[in-house]
């Protein structure tokens, strides 16, 4: 996967061109370091447009747990929102 191979993603998200470094994903959400916002962000995969696999990036082990927690929070938010 992109996460396992440390490959960046280039995409358009909400009208902005972004390069992100993915740390966690589950088929609905991708938690990645966003170079546009310069922080770890949660992206809905169905909102990503014109996706391209980019270059390898330096994996930051300090972001792994935060990414997993953020992914879990996104799942819980979605579940409670539509319950």
N, C-alpha and C positions, 0 to 999 in steps of 0.2 A: 504494500500500500504506500501511498504518499507519505504517511506518517513514519512507517518503518524505514523508508528509503531517504528520509529527510529532504524531500523535494518540495520546493515552493509552488504556490499556485498563483497564477496571474488571472484576474477576473474583473468584471464590473459588478459592483454591488451597490444598490440604491443610487445608480447613476455615476458612481465614482470608480475610477480605475484603481485597483488595489493589488498589491502583492502581499501574500500572507504565507506564514510558515505554520503548517498544521501540526497540532500536538495531540488532538483527540477528535474522533468523530464516530457517529453511530448510525449513519444512513439518513438522518434528518437534520442533524446539526454538525457543524465543524467548529471546533475551538482552535483558534490560530492566533499567532502573533501577527498583528496588522501593521505593516510599515507606514501606512497612511495615518493611522491613529497613534502609532508607536506604543501599543499596548495589546494585551491578550483580549480577544474579542470572540463573541459567539456569532456564527453566521448560519442562517437557514440555507441548506443546500439548494432548495427549490427556488431561492432568490438569486443565486449566483448565475451570472450571465457571461457568455464568451470565455469559458474557462480554458486555460492552457496550463499544462504542467511546465513549471519553470526549472530553475537551477537548484542544485543542492544548497542547503543552508547549514549553518553551525547549530546543532541541536543544543538547547539549553535545558539541562536536567532539572533546574530549579522551577521550570514552568510546567512540568508534567503533572504534579499533584494538583496545582491550581487549575490546569486545563480539565482534568478529570472532574473536579468539584464543580467547575463552571458548566460542564456538560450535564452533570447530574441535576444541577439547578435549572437548566434550560428544560430538561425533560419534565421536572416537577412543575415548573411554571406552566408549561403547555397543558399538562394533565389537569391541574387545578382550574385553569382558565376555562376549559370547555366541559368541566364536570357538571 
